[in-house]
Structures are given as C-alpha cells and as structure tokens.
Amino acid sequence: MVQEADPGGLSQHRRVRRRHLRAEAAARTFFGKPAKRLTPSEGALLAAVLPNPRKFRANAPSDYIRGRQAWILGQMRQLGGDQLLRDLEG
C-alpha cells in the first residue's frame, strides 16, 4: 500500500520551521548569539514576549514582562530543577 503525502503534515513542518527561524532571528537580534547559546533567563525573556512581540519588547522589558520571565523560569525549575537549568547554561 502506498501512503500519500499528508499536506497538513507538510504545512505543520513549515510552520515549525518558520517558528524556529523566527526564534533564531530573535536570539541574534536581541542577544547577538544563536538560539542554542541563550541562557535560560534569555530564553525565558523571549518566551515572555510571545503573546504579542510587537507590543512587548525583549530589548526594553516592562515590569509585566519581567514578571512573566520570572514565572517562566520558575516553571522551568519545576519541570527539571536547578540542575536542568545549569545543564542548559552549559
């Protein structure tokens, strides 16, 4: 039996790839380095602006965004503990 290509799967792949490229561009724009070298704090800051990156700025985070960043870091710690964050930092 020959399986047909799933056009929805292909578009899903393209969406994921597009998000990856945007995350990479944001890392280079705001932190001057590739996404894989972001610290957990830097990654959390980028994640904190995701609801509306045109309104919320990673390069000039408001108190609200700093609060979201802290919450995201807390969630990271709960999911993997401080050791996971140290492992991620390098």
C-alpha positions in Angstrom: 0.0 0.0 0.0 1.4 3.4 -1.0 0.9 6.2 1.5 0.1 9.6 0.2 1.8 12.7 1.4 -0.1 14.5 4.1 -0.4 18.1 3.0 -1.3 19.1 6.6 1.8 17.5 7.9 3.9 19.4 5.4 2.4 22.7 6.3 2.9 21.8 10.0 6.5 21.2 9.2 6.7 24.6 7.5 5.1 26.3 10.5 7.6 24.7 12.9 10.5 25.6 10.7 9.2 29.2 10.4 8.9 29.5 14.2 12.5 28.1 14.6 13.8 30.7 12.2 12.0 33.5 14.0 13.4 32.3 17.3 16.8 32.2 15.8 16.4 35.7 14.4 15.2 37.0 17.8 18.1 35.5 19.6 20.6 37.1 17.2 18.8 40.4 17.2 18.3 40.8 21.0 21.3 38.9 22.3 23.8 38.7 19.5 24.1 35.0 19.6 22.4 31.8 18.2 19.4 30.5 20.0 21.2 27.4 21.2 23.5 29.6 23.2 20.8 31.6 25.0 20.9 31.3 28.8 17.6 30.1 30.4 17.0 33.7 31.5 17.4 35.0 27.9 15.2 32.2 26.5 12.5 32.9 29.2 12.6 36.6 28.3 12.0 35.8 24.6 9.2 33.4 25.6 7.7 36.2 27.8 7.1 38.5 24.9 5.5 35.8 22.7 1.9 36.7 23.3 2.5 39.9 21.3 6.1 40.6 20.3 5.0 43.8 18.6 3.6 45.2 21.9 6.0 43.6 24.4 9.7 44.3 23.8 12.6 42.0 24.7 15.0 44.8 24.4 13.1 47.0 26.8 11.1 44.7 29.0 8.4 46.2 31.2 7.8 45.0 34.8 5.0 42.9 33.4 7.4 41.1 31.0 10.0 40.7 33.8 7.3 39.1 35.9 6.4 36.7 33.1 10.1 35.9 32.6 10.4 35.0 36.3 7.3 32.8 36.1 8.6 31.0 33.1 12.0 30.4 34.8 10.0 29.1 37.8 8.2 26.7 35.5 11.5 25.6 34.0 12.8 24.8 37.5 9.7 22.9 38.5 10.0 20.8 35.3 13.6 20.0 35.7 15.0 21.6 38.7 18.1 23.8 39.0 20.3 21.1 37.6 18.4 21.2 34.3 19.0 25.0 34.2 22.7 24.5 34.9 22.9 21.8 32.2 21.2 24.2 29.8 23.5 27.0 30.6 26.4 25.0 29.6 
